[in-house]
Amino acid sequence: MTGALAHYLGTDRKGVRIFLTISLSACVYWFLSIKTVVYEPFRQALDVTNTQLGVLLSITCFVQVFGYVALGWLQDSLQIRKVIAVDLVAYALLALTLAVLPDLPFWWLCCVFASFGLFGEALY
């Protein structure tokens, strides 16, 4: 696959890996953006009230804000490609958990949304 994509893009396999890493890192922000556009279907899919969804989004923002402070030093000591790779895998597993498992308890949703804050923004 990378060979055909490398030929199409006019680059080598390393260039394709860099292209895919940068392109896929933008996927982290899709979930955060889409939830504001489709608020009501999102709330119904999670089977939560408006108050509970507000608490979940607040948890995400709380982790993001304090994650910047707590993990700022870590960002400089790690390779960005590894951070992006870990973020993509963790974020995908969390989103897959929400998509596949219906009727999750609220405490589990709190953990997932806290992890969204960590892997979605705090490490960046």
Salt bridges, closest charged atoms under 4 A:
GLU40 OE2 - ARG43 NH2 2.40
